[in-house]
Amino acid sequence: MIKKKEKISIWDTVIIGGGSAGLMAAGISAKFGSKTLLIEKNDVMGKKLLLTGGGRCNLTNAEPDMRSFVSKYGKNGSFLFSPFSVFGADDTVRFFESLGLKTKVEPGFRVFPVSDSAMDVLGALTKFAKNNGVEFKLGVEVAHLKKSKKSKLIESIILAGGEEIKAKNFILATGGKSHPETGSTGDGFKWLKEIGHNVTEPNPSLVPIKVRESWIAELAGITLENVGISILVLENSRQNSSQETNDKKEWKKVFNKKGKILFTHEGLSGPTIINMSKMIGDLLAQKKEVKVAIDFFPGVGLDIMHEKMIKLFEANPKKKIKNLLLPEVPEKIYLKILEIMGMDGEWYANEVRRAERESILEKFKMFKLTADSLLGFDKAIVSSGGVDLREVNFKEMKSKIYNNLFLIGDILDFDRSSGGYSLQLCWTSGYIAGKSASNLNSIFYRNSSFVI
């Protein structure tokens, strides 16, 4: 019986992954003349893009200082000086505005579409790709990459159904492992290891924190703005977190920042907490006991706070302490502090001793919660880990092992802060790979009059 020959198609450029980086690479590759195919295993593109910025899409960050910008990508950030000089945050804004998407800058230099709609960003990118002739295969899974036996090239990709797709160049944009429900399940890492690339195993990176205190669920939904947030570490090995006898002497503050925090049913979230999560995770991995401490009155000394408390209590001697509220401390948290301290909210102010007032005050300045773990990939904004950056030529975003394989977006081993930095990595690497794969010497005109 003669075996039926499998269908084979041939392209200039094939992109695997229809997220932010993949769509940018596809559109740019086709723009510069390549016959381009984008393969996405979901039935729709950009699932994760639609989640960014809480659905508003934090496009990039307008931080004006390049060194400060690059520092947001952790210890490996220096690899990005060259790529960002080719296509940086300013280029991203110009690119999207040339597509008709107006942008705005919010606190922290965060750039959003004026419409506050991630769907508008996805729509603009998709239209850009289609208008330049990109063809799409949706709902199709790739089984593996097939390397050439004779040269340092990827010969083709094999789809799950057996179809073989050949191309001059392949761009891998399969993402990391955060939000696996969107299709980011680490497929690209597996393929890269199979063909000889070194890959650091991914872990949840920008992710909320789970705490040990079970009562945290009672505070779920509370948001605090501009509070002090510190990471405290017990220097010796992990101890029973309920032992607070030498708390002041044993705990060391290793990091602190002013910012926003959100209480969840399991622990803590919000931009500042999420940006601290990698450090917290690393400390927990070292078997350190870690606490997150909240200061409701950052920048206000204990002496001033104590005077304020005395005046409050003395001015309301017959008022129950549960009603002696300060605007900086939400009522639910204040009542929880009283409960933790064993104080009855029904007590009158003139029944509270000085030492008890000072204890309340100390909680206001350092409300501690015990970090238990980072939440999983399903809650992570991004994951850490990825392909070894020493195996990537960043002038072209090309593999140093295979001459026609390009690696972009979250598949690269960069840590990064929230605030538009992850998407900028996608736009930059996607642009450079798409242009490099096209094998053209065209120049992207970087001025305000440029129109796609």
PESUL-V37238 format. One record per pair of residues at least 24 apart in sequence whose C-alpha atoms are under 6 Angstrom apart, sorted by sequence separation. I is the first residue (numbers start at 1). J is the second residue. D is the distance in Angstrom with one decimal. If there is no record, write none. Layout:
# PESUL-V37238
I;J;D / I;J;D
This chain:
# PESUL-V37238
11;35;5.8 / 14;38;5.8 / 231;255;5.2 / 321;345;5.4 / 230;255;5.6 / 386;411;5.2 / 387;412;5.2 / 230;256;4.0 / 320;346;5.4 / 321;347;5.9 / 386;412;4.9 / 387;413;5.5 / 18;45;5.1 / 19;46;4.4 / 229;256;5.5 / 320;347;5.4 / 321;348;5.7 / 386;413;4.1 / 229;257;5.4 / 320;348;4.3 / 321;349;5.5 / 385;413;4.7 / 228;257;5.8 / 229;258;5.9 / 319;348;5.4 / 320;349;6.0 / 228;258;4.4 / 318;348;5.5 / 319;349;5.8 / 227;258;5.4 / 384;415;5.6 / 226;258;5.7 / 227;259;5.5 / 317;349;4.8 / 226;259;4.6 / 317;350;4.8 / 226;260;5.6 / 225;260;4.6 / 224;260;5.6 / 313;349;5.5 / 396;432;5.9 / 397;433;5.4 / 224;261;5.3 / 396;433;5.8 / 223;261;5.8 / 223;262;4.5 / 222;262;5.9 / 396;436;5.6 / 222;263;5.4 / 221;263;5.6 / 220;263;4.8 / 221;264;6.0 / 220;264;4.3 / 220;265;5.1 / 63;109;5.6 / 62;109;4.9 / 144;191;6.0 / 61;109;5.3 / 217;265;4.0 / 61;110;4.7 / 238;287;5.7 / 61;111;5.5 / 238;288;5.3 / 60;111;5.3 / 237;288;5.7 / 238;289;5.0 / 59;111;5.5 / 58;111;5.7 / 59;112;5.5 / 58;112;5.0 / 234;289;5.3 / 210;266;5.3 / 211;267;4.9 / 233;289;5.8 / 210;267;4.4 / 233;290;4.8 / 209;267;5.6 / 232;290;5.7 / 209;268;5.2 / 232;291;5.0 / 56;116;4.5 / 208;268;5.8 / 231;291;5.9 / 56;117;4.6 / 57;118;4.6 / 208;269;4.6 / 231;292;4.9 / 56;118;5.0 / 230;292;5.7 / 55;118;5.4 / 230;293;5.1 / 229;293;5.7 / 229;294;4.8 / 208;274;5.6 / 228;294;5.6 / 207;274;5.2 / 228;295;4.6 / 50;118;5.1 / 206;274;5.1 / 227;295;5.8 / 296;364;5.7 / 227;296;5.3 / 296;365;6.0 / 228;298;5.2 / 295;365;4.3 / 206;277;6.0 / 295;366;5.1 / 294;366;5.3 / 205;278;5.4 / 293;366;5.3 / 294;367;4.9 / 293;367;5.2 / 293;368;4.3 / 292;368;5.7 / 292;369;5.3 / 291;369;5.4 / 291;370;4.4 / 291;371;5.4 / 290;371;5.5 / 43;138;5.1 / 43;139;4.4 / 37;134;5.9 / 41;138;5.9 / 42;139;4.7 / 36;134;5.2 / 37;135;4.9 / 38;136;4.9 / 39;137;4.8 / 40;138;4.9 / 41;139;4.4 / 37;136;5.7 / 41;140;4.5 / 41;141;4.8 / 31;132;5.4 / 27;129;4.0 / 30;132;5.5 / 48;182;5.7 / 47;182;5.4 / 275;417;5.5 / 22;173;5.2 / 13;167;5.7 / 12;167;5.2 / 15;170;5.9 / 7;163;5.5 / 8;164;4.9 / 9;165;5.0 / 10;166;4.6 / 11;167;4.5 / 12;168;5.0 / 13;169;4.8 / 14;170;4.9 / 15;171;4.6 / 16;172;5.2 / 17;173;4.8 / 6;163;6.0 / 8;165;5.5 / 9;166;6.0 / 10;167;5.3 / 13;170;5.7 / 16;173;5.6 / 17;174;4.7 / 212;370;5.6 / 211;370;5.3 / 211;371;4.5 / 212;372;5.4 / 211;372;4.8 / 210;372;5.5 / 210;373;5.3 / 210;374;5.8 / 209;374;4.8 / 208;375;5.9 / 204;376;6.0 / 204;377;5.2 / 207;380;4.3 / 206;380;5.5 / 206;381;5.3 / 204;380;5.6 / 206;382;5.5 / 205;382;5.8 / 205;383;4.6 / 204;383;4.4 / 205;384;5.2 / 203;383;5.4 / 202;383;6.0 / 203;384;5.2 / 202;384;5.1 / 202;385;4.1 / 201;385;5.4 / 200;385;4.9 / 200;386;5.1 / 199;386;5.2 / 199;387;4.3 / 198;387;6.0 / 199;388;5.6 / 198;388;5.6 / 179;377;5.8 / 178;377;4.5 / 179;378;4.4 / 178;378;5.9 / 178;380;5.2 / 178;382;5.2 / 178;383;5.4 / 177;383;5.9 / 176;383;5.9 / 171;405;5.9 / 176;410;5.1 / 169;404;4.7 / 170;405;5.0 / 171;406;4.5 / 172;407;5.1 / 173;408;5.5 / 175;410;4.5 / 176;411;5.4 / 171;407;6.0 / 175;411;5.0 / 153;402;5.0 / 152;402;4.9 / 153;403;5.6 / 153;404;5.7 / 110;419;5.8 / 73;414;5.9 / 74;415;5.4 / 87;428;5.4 / 73;415;5.2 / 73;416;4.2 / 72;416;5.4 / 72;417;5.5 / 98;451;5.4 / 61;420;5.0 / 60;420;3.9 / 59;420;5.5 / 60;421;5.9 / 58;420;5.0 / 60;424;5.3 / 21;409;5.4 / 34;438;5.4 / 21;426;4.3 / 25;430;4.2 / 29;434;4.2 / 21;427;5.7 / 24;430;5.2 / 25;431;5.3 / 28;434;5.2 / 29;435;5.4 / 24;431;6.0 / 28;435;6.0 / 21;430;4.7 / 25;434;4.2 / 29;438;5.4
